[in-house]
Amino acid sequence: MTGIRSRPAATTRRHGSGRSFWTSSPVLLAGEAVTAFLAALVLPLLARGFDLNPLNRIAQVSGLAALQLRFALIGLFLLAVVVVAMRLRAGRHFDLAARFASAGLAGLASGFVAAGAVIALLGTPWPMFGLNGDSGRIVEWAHAVANGQPSGSPVYPPLPLYTLGYYAEWFHGGNTAYAFKDLQILGAAAFGPLVYLSWRTLLSPVRALAFGVLPAFALIDAYKPYSQTVLVLLVPVLVALVVELRRSGTAAWRPVLLKAAAFGAVLGVLFLTYSGWFLWSAAGVLVAVLLYFPWRTGRLKGLAYLGTTGAAFLAVAGSYLVTMLTEGQDTKDFNFRFDNFVDPAYFLMWRTDMPGKVGEWPLPGEFGGMGLFAVVMFVCLGAALWLGLRKPLVVTICCMFASAWVMRMYIASHMYETQTVQLYTRTNNQMLYCGLILCALVAHLVSLRLAERRAGTGELTAAGSATASGEVFPNLRAAVVGTLFALLFLFGTVSSSMSDRYMPAKENTYRILPWVSHTVQKLDGSCPKFAPDGACTKNGDQSWESLIR
């Protein structure tokens, strides 16, 4: 097998992709991280002071508007800093300003969703859904592991349980239920910064924000934020793993082994947090590894790279992997949900077991039953491969998409025979995310092709703009400003929609989750501040059971 030959290193550096991250100043990278995480906390902290009834729809709309106003003002301030930097001293600090503005916007966007959760849970100490469903099981299992007892499920990812258990010990006197509310909010807030930093290993700041972070916001979740966060981190981490494998044949031994160990450790942590995405991705990643293994330039280093990655992964998550392999086979999912009755080829929206009011689904489309969105996505899949067939960034994501598709159809094809689901509908999220990324990467690849043709010897800077030695487009820095301006309002709109998804209401959607939280009696026997009609019970409003049937 000959693998796929790489482009010259100079071309890779010129476009500011993966290598710029590894050679960037640690101080600047740390600054991006700090900026993103601090920005993610601003709106949730401000939302704590809102005086409104979260069960009142007018109050919910006012709260969302108040968040949108603050989001826009802070975002416009960041944009103004970029514009000023473009004007002053011939734009000497433009790239630095664009770098930190991108990080700040990523944090602000997920902070918006976290602030929406703060509004939804104003007046109640309970997490979404109180002690019911997954929330109740997680709270119970976390309390058990924090007290040295086994959880209720040996195959459930242990890291969220231990994190919740110890956080509860440190900040809530061991009350894992009250602590879970905090972690739902903090988990949603950390989503944007974590996704942004993971994509920064592959793309420059503005490109990471536009082509990596923005697609991830289709999946942001404030109920169990860790599961979706693992997916949106796993994709860029696995792509970066393959990219560095391709380069390992000609790299020095020390960085090869250090990067491999780092990747193995990170993958181990992700596996301990949520393991399902690894199953859907495994076959595709294996294909990508075979394609980009340095068969000609350094087989020994390639093997050492993969061996070190595997060793580090096993050191972190080996025990849990053994548990999954030995006991996971006996775990069966017999719960048929709404999406299990939908055409298995439809993956563009996962309705969960709380689909709301649904008529004909999927909605009839114009082309063979498919809507325009599906057609455009499949066209972009082909266009991305056409433009980036030699790029592991593109090929690895395509392999992960195909892997999830095959696994989905395999499990669904056996559903009638086995009468089990095995969570195959969650492949929706992986295929949607990979498809959205590839759609965005078409724009990225087109811009790189134009840069190659017109820039000559010019280089793209860290912010994604061009140096004076070879302008790609007229006034490219203004294009960066325009991109950030558009992303500001696009993120604001998406974040508001995803926040509204969790505004309390007594209906068969995720809005029932915070509604129940307001009906659960507090530990001191009193009701939450905004309990409907001032009434509450020990387990909360249980009418949700009839709503989801």
C-alpha positions in Angstrom: 0.0 0.0 0.0 1.5 3.3 -1.0 -0.7 5.7 0.9 -1.4 9.3 -0.2 1.5 11.5 -0.8 1.7 14.8 1.0 2.2 18.3 -0.4 5.4 20.1 0.3 5.7 21.4 3.9 6.0 25.0 2.7 2.5 24.8 1.2 1.0 23.6 4.5 2.7 26.4 6.5 1.6 29.0 4.0 -2.1 28.3 4.7 -1.8 28.5 8.4 -3.2 25.1 9.2 -2.1 22.6 11.8 1.6 23.5 12.0 0.9 27.0 13.0 -0.7 25.8 16.2 2.2 23.6 17.2 4.7 26.3 16.6 2.6 29.2 18.0 3.7 31.0 21.1 2.4 29.1 24.2 1.6 32.5 25.8 -0.7 33.4 22.9 -2.4 30.1 22.9 -2.9 30.3 26.7 -4.3 33.8 26.1 -6.8 32.5 23.6 -7.9 29.8 26.1 -8.3 32.3 28.9 -10.2 34.7 26.8 -12.6 32.0 25.5 -13.3 30.6 29.0 -13.7 34.0 30.6 -16.0 35.1 27.8 -18.1 32.0 28.4 -18.8 33.0 32.0 -19.9 36.6 31.4 -23.5 36.0 30.3 -24.3 33.2 32.8 -23.1 35.5 35.6 -25.2 38.4 34.3 -28.3 36.2 33.9 -28.2 35.2 37.6 -29.4 38.8 38.4 -32.4 38.8 36.1 -35.7 39.4 37.9 -38.3 37.3 36.0 -40.5 34.3 36.2 -39.0 31.6 34.0 -42.4 29.8 33.6 -44.0 32.9 32.0 -43.5 33.0 28.3 -43.3 36.7 28.1 -40.6 36.7 30.7 -38.8 34.0 28.8 -38.8 36.1 25.6 -37.7 39.2 27.6 -34.9 37.1 29.1 -33.7 35.9 25.7 -33.8 39.5 24.4 -31.8 40.7 27.4 -29.2 38.0 26.7 -29.1 38.9 23.0 -28.6 42.6 23.8 -25.7 41.9 26.0 -24.2 39.4 23.6 -24.4 41.8 20.7 -22.9 44.7 22.7 -20.0 42.7 23.9 -19.5 41.1 20.5 -19.5 44.5 18.8 -16.9 45.7 21.3 -14.7 42.8 20.3 -15.3 43.7 16.6 -14.5 47.3 17.3 -11.1 46.3 18.8 -10.3 44.4 15.6 -11.3 47.4 13.4 -9.1 49.7 15.5 -6.2 47.3 15.3 -6.6 47.3 11.5 -6.4 51.1 11.4 -3.5 51.6 13.9 0.2 51.3 13.0 -0.5 49.8 9.6 -2.4 46.9 11.1 0.6 45.6 13.0 -1.6 44.1 15.7 -4.6 43.1 13.5 -3.8 39.4 13.7 -3.5 39.5 17.4 -6.8 41.3 17.8 -8.6 38.9 15.4 -7.2 35.9 17.3 -8.6 37.0 20.6 -11.8 38.3 19.1 -12.4 34.8 17.6 -11.7 33.1 20.9 -14.0 35.6 22.8 -16.8 35.1 20.3 -16.6 31.3 20.7 -16.9 31.6 24.5 -19.7 34.2 24.3 -21.8 32.0 22.1 -21.8 29.0 24.4 -22.1 31.3 27.3 -25.4 32.5 25.8 -26.8 28.9 25.9 -25.5 28.5 29.4 -27.2 31.7 30.4 -30.4 30.4 28.9 -30.2 27.5 31.2 -29.6 29.9 34.1 -32.9 31.7 33.2 -34.7 28.4 32.8 -33.7 27.3 36.3 -34.1 30.6 38.1 -35.6 30.0 41.5 -35.0 26.2 41.7 -31.9 24.4 43.0 -32.6 21.3 41.0 -31.0 20.3 37.7 -33.1 19.9 34.6 -35.6 17.2 35.1 -35.1 17.1 38.8 -34.5 13.5 39.9 -36.3 11.9 36.9 -34.9 10.1 33.9 -31.3 10.3 33.0 -30.8 13.2 35.4 -32.0 11.1 38.4 -29.8 8.2 37.5 -26.7 10.3 37.0 -27.3 12.0 40.4 -27.7 8.7 42.1 -24.7 7.0 40.5 -22.5 10.0 41.1 -23.4 9.9 44.8 -22.5 6.2 44.9 -19.1 6.5 43.3 -18.2 9.6 45.4 -18.8 7.4 48.5 -16.7 4.5 47.2 -19.6 2.4 46.0 -20.1 1.0 42.4 -22.4 2.9 40.1 -25.7 1.5 38.9 -24.1 0.7 35.5 -20.5 -0.5 35.1 -20.6 0.5 31.4 -21.7 4.0 31.9 -18.8 6.5 31.3 -17.2 7.0 34.7 -15.6 10.4 34.3 -18.9 12.5 34.4 -19.9 10.5 37.5 -16.7 11.1 39.4 -16.6 14.7 38.3 -20.1 15.3 39.6 -19.5 13.3 42.8 -16.3 15.2 43.8 -17.7 18.6 42.7 -20.7 17.9 45.0 -18.4 17.1 47.9 -16.4 20.3 47.4 -19.2 22.8 46.7 -22.5 21.3 47.8 -21.8 19.2 50.8 -22.2 16.0 48.8 -25.6 16.9 47.3 -25.1 15.6 43.8 -28.5 16.8 42.6 -27.9 20.5 43.4 -24.3 20.1 42.0 -25.6 18.7 38.7 -27.4 22.0 38.0 -24.1 23.8 38.3 -22.4 21.3 35.9 -25.2 21.5 33.4 -24.6 25.3 33.2 -20.8 25.1 33.3 -20.7 22.3 30.8 -22.8 24.3 28.3 -20.6 27.3 28.9 -17.4 25.4 28.3 -18.7 23.9 25.0 -17.6 26.8 22.8 -14.1 27.3 24.2 -13.3 23.6 24.1 -14.5 23.2 20.5 -12.6 26.3 19.4 -9.3 25.2 21.0 -9.6 21.7 19.5 -10.1 23.1 16.0 -7.2 25.5 16.5 -4.9 22.5 16.2 -6.0 22.4 12.5 -7.1 25.9 11.5 -6.3 29.5 12.0 -8.5 31.4 14.5 -11.2 32.9 12.3 -11.4 29.7 10.2 -11.6 27.5 13.4 -14.5 29.7 14.5 -16.3 29.6 11.2 -15.6 26.1 10.0 -15.3 24.2 13.3 -17.2 25.9 16.1 -20.3 27.1 14.1 -21.3 23.6 12.9 -21.0 22.3 16.4 -23.7 24.7 17.7 -26.3 22.5 15.9 -25.6 20.0 18.7 -25.0 22.1 21.9 -26.9 20.6 24.8 -27.5 22.1 28.3 -29.1 18.9 29.7 -26.2 16.4 29.4 -23.6 18.6 27.8 -20.7 16.2 28.1 -22.0 13.7 25.5 -22.3 16.2 22.7 -19.1 17.9 23.7 -17.2 14.7 23.3 -18.4 14.3 19.8 -17.5 17.8 18.7 -14.1 17.4 20.3 -13.5 13.9 19.0 -13.7 14.9 15.3 -10.9 17.5 15.3 -8.8 15.4 17.7 -8.9 12.4 15.4 -8.3 14.5 12.3 -5.3 16.1 14.0 -4.1 12.6 15.0 -4.2 11.5 11.3 -2.5 14.7 10.2 0.4 14.2 12.6 0.6 10.5 11.6 1.1 11.6 8.0 4.0 13.9 9.1 5.6 11.5 11.5 7.7 9.7 8.9 9.9 12.8 8.4 9.7 14.4 11.8 12.2 14.0 14.7 11.6 11.3 17.2 11.0 13.5 20.2 8.0 15.5 18.9 6.6 12.3 17.3 6.4 10.5 20.6 5.3 13.5 22.6 2.4 14.3 20.3 1.4 10.6 20.2 1.3 10.4 24.0 -0.7 13.6 24.1 -3.2 12.3 21.6 -3.6 9.0 23.4 -4.2 10.7 26.7 -6.8 13.1 25.3 -8.6 10.3 23.5 -8.5 8.3 26.8 -10.2 11.2 28.7 -12.8 11.6 25.9 -13.5 7.8 26.0 -14.0 8.0 29.8 -16.4 10.9 29.3 -18.6 9.3 26.6 -17.6 6.2 24.6 -20.4 5.9 22.1 -18.9 8.1 19.4 -15.8 5.9 19.3 -17.9 3.0 18.1 -19.4 4.9 15.3 -16.0 6.4 14.2 -13.7 3.4 14.6 -13.9 1.9 11.1 -13.6 5.2 9.4 -10.6 6.3 11.4 -8.9 2.9 10.7 -9.3 3.6 6.9 -7.9 7.1 7.3 -4.9 5.7 9.3 -4.1 3.2 6.5 -4.4 5.9 3.9 -2.1 8.4 5.6 0.4 6.0 7.3 3.9 7.0 6.2 4.5 3.8 4.2 7.4 5.3 2.2 8.9 8.0 4.5 9.1 6.3 7.9 7.3 3.1 8.7 9.1 2.7 12.0 8.2 6.2 13.2 4.6 5.6 12.1 4.4 2.4 14.1 6.0 4.1 17.1 3.5 7.0 16.8 0.5 4.6 16.7 2.0 2.4 19.4 2.6 5.3 21.8 -0.9 6.7 21.1 -2.4 3.3 21.9 -0.3 2.9 25.1 -1.2 6.3 26.4 -4.9 5.6 25.6 -4.8 2.3 27.5 -2.9 3.9 30.4 -5.8 6.4 30.8 -8.8 4.4 29.8 -7.7 0.8 29.6 -9.7 -0.4 32.6 -12.9 1.0 31.3 -12.2 -0.4 27.8 -11.9 -3.9 29.3 -15.2 -3.3 31.2 -16.9 -2.3 28.0 -15.6 -5.3 26.0 -16.5 -7.8 28.7 -19.8 -6.4 30.1 -21.0 -4.1 27.3 -22.1 -7.0 25.2 -24.8 -7.9 27.7 -26.2 -4.3 27.7 -29.3 -4.1 25.6 -31.4 -1.1 24.7 -35.0 -2.2 24.2 -36.5 1.3 24.3 -38.0 2.2 20.9 -38.2 5.9 20.5 -39.7 8.3 18.0 -36.7 8.2 15.7 -36.7 4.4 15.5 -39.9 4.6 13.4 -38.4 7.1 10.9 -36.7 6.3 7.6 -33.2 5.3 8.7 -31.7 7.2 5.8 -33.0 10.5 7.4 -30.4 11.9 9.8 -30.7 15.7 9.6 -32.6 16.1 12.8 -32.7 13.9 15.9 -36.1 14.3 17.6 -35.2 12.3 20.8 -37.9 10.6 22.9 -39.6 14.0 23.3 -40.3 15.0 19.7 -43.1 17.5 20.4 -46.0 18.0 18.1 -45.1 16.1 14.9 -47.3 15.5 11.9 -45.8 13.9 8.8 -42.1 13.2 9.5 -39.7 13.7 7.8 -41.3 16.6 6.0 -41.7 15.8 2.3 -38.9 17.2 0.2 -38.7 18.4 -3.4 -36.1 15.9 -4.7 -37.1 12.3 -4.3 -38.5 13.1 -0.9 -35.3 14.9 0.2 -35.3 18.6 1.0 -32.9 21.2 -0.3 -30.8 21.1 2.8 -30.1 17.4 2.3 -29.3 17.8 -1.4 -26.9 20.7 -0.7 -25.1 18.7 2.1 -24.5 15.7 -0.2 -23.3 18.0 -3.0 -20.9 19.5 -0.5 -19.6 16.1 0.6 -18.6 15.5 -3.0 -17.2 18.9 -3.5 -15.1 18.7 -0.4 -13.6 15.4 -1.6 -13.0 16.9 -5.0 -11.2 19.9 -3.7 -9.5 18.2 -0.7 -8.9 14.6 -1.8 -5.2 14.8 -0.7 -6.0 16.5 2.6 -6.4 14.3 5.7 -8.7 17.0 7.2 -11.3 16.3 4.6 -10.7 12.6 4.0 -10.8 11.7 7.7 -14.1 13.5 8.2 -15.6 11.8 5.2 -14.5 8.4 6.5 -16.1 9.2 9.9 -19.3 10.1 8.1 -19.3 6.9 6.1 -18.4 4.8 9.2 -21.4 6.2 11.2 -23.7 5.6 8.2 -22.6 2.0 7.8 -22.9 1.3 11.5 -26.3 2.9 11.6 -27.7 0.8 8.8 -26.1 -2.4 10.2 -27.7 -2.0 13.6 -31.1 -0.8 12.2 -31.2 -3.7 9.8 -31.0 -6.1 12.8 -33.5 -4.1 14.9 -36.6 -6.3 14.0 -34.7 -9.5 14.6 -33.1 -8.6 17.9 -35.8 -6.2 19.1 -33.1 -3.9 20.3 -32.1 -0.3 19.4 -28.5 0.0 20.7 -28.7 3.8 20.4 -28.1 3.7 16.6 -30.2 6.9 16.2 -27.4 8.9 17.9 -25.4 8.5 14.7 -27.7 11.3 13.5 -25.5 13.7 15.4 -22.2 12.5 14.1 -23.3 12.4 10.5 -24.9 15.9 10.8 -21.8 17.4 12.4 -19.5 15.8 9.9 -21.7 16.9 7.0 -21.9 20.5 8.3 -18.2 20.6 8.7 -17.6 19.4 5.2 -20.1 22.0 3.9 -18.1 24.7 5.7 -14.8 23.3 4.5 -15.8 23.7 0.9 -15.5 27.5 1.4 -12.2 26.9 3.2 -10.8 24.8 0.4 -12.0 27.3 -2.3 -10.3 30.1 -0.5 -7.1 28.1 -0.3 -7.2 27.3 -4.0 -7.7 30.9 -4.8 -4.8 31.8 -2.5 -2.5 29.3 -4.2 -3.3 30.8 -7.6 -3.2 34.5 -6.7 -1.0 35.0 -3.7 2.3 34.0 -5.2 4.7 34.0 -2.4 2.4 35.7 0.0 1.5 34.0 3.3 -1.7 33.7 5.2 -1.4 35.0 8.7 -2.6 33.3 11.9 -5.9 35.2 11.7 -6.5 34.0 8.2 -5.6 37.2 6.4 -2.8 37.8 3.9 0.5 39.5 4.2 1.5 42.5 2.1 3.8 40.3 -0.1 0.8 38.8 -1.8 -2.8 40.0 -1.3 -5.3 37.3 -2.3 -8.4 39.5 -2.4 -8.8 43.3 -2.3 -8.7 44.5 1.3 -8.6 41.0 2.9 -8.5 42.4 6.4 -11.9 44.0 5.8 -13.1 40.5 4.7 -12.0 39.1 8.1 -13.9 42.0 9.8 -17.0 41.2 7.7 -16.7 37.5 8.5 -16.6 38.2 12.3 -19.5 40.6 11.9 -21.7 38.0 10.2 -20.6 35.3 12.7 -21.5 37.5 15.6 -25.2 37.7 14.6 -25.3 34.1 13.3 -24.0 32.8 16.6 -26.4 35.1 18.4 -29.4 33.7 16.5 -28.4 30.1 16.8 -27.6 30.4 20.5 -30.9 32.1 21.2 -32.7 29.3 19.4 -30.9 26.6 21.3 -31.6 28.5 24.6 -35.3 28.8 23.8 -35.3 25.0 23.4 -35.0 24.7 27.2 -37.4 27.4 28.3 -39.8 25.7 30.8 -43.2 24.5 29.4 -45.5 21.6 30.0 -45.2 19.9 26.7 -43.6 16.9 25.0 -40.3 18.5 24.2 -37.1 19.3 26.1 -39.0 22.2 27.7 -40.5 19.7 30.1 -37.1 19.1 31.6 -36.8 22.5 33.4 -40.5 22.6 34.0 -40.2 19.5 36.2 -37.3 21.1 38.1 -39.7 23.8 39.3 -42.1 21.3 40.7 -39.7 19.3 42.9 -39.8 19.9 46.6 -36.6 21.3 48.0 -34.7 19.5 50.7 -36.0 21.9 53.4 -39.6 20.9 52.4 -40.4 24.2 50.7 -41.3 24.7 47.0 -39.1 26.4 44.4 -39.8 30.1 44.1 -41.8 29.8 40.8 -43.5 26.5 41.4 -46.8 26.4 39.3 -49.6 27.5 41.7 -47.1 27.3 44.5 -47.4 23.5 44.5 -44.6 20.8 44.4 -44.1 17.2 45.3 -41.1 15.1 46.3 -40.6 13.8 42.8 -42.1 16.7 40.9 -44.7 16.8 38.3 -45.0 13.3 36.8 -47.4 14.1 34.0 -44.4 14.1 31.7 -44.7 10.3 31.6 -48.0 10.5 29.8 -46.8 13.3 27.5 -44.0 11.1 26.0 -46.1 8.1 25.3 
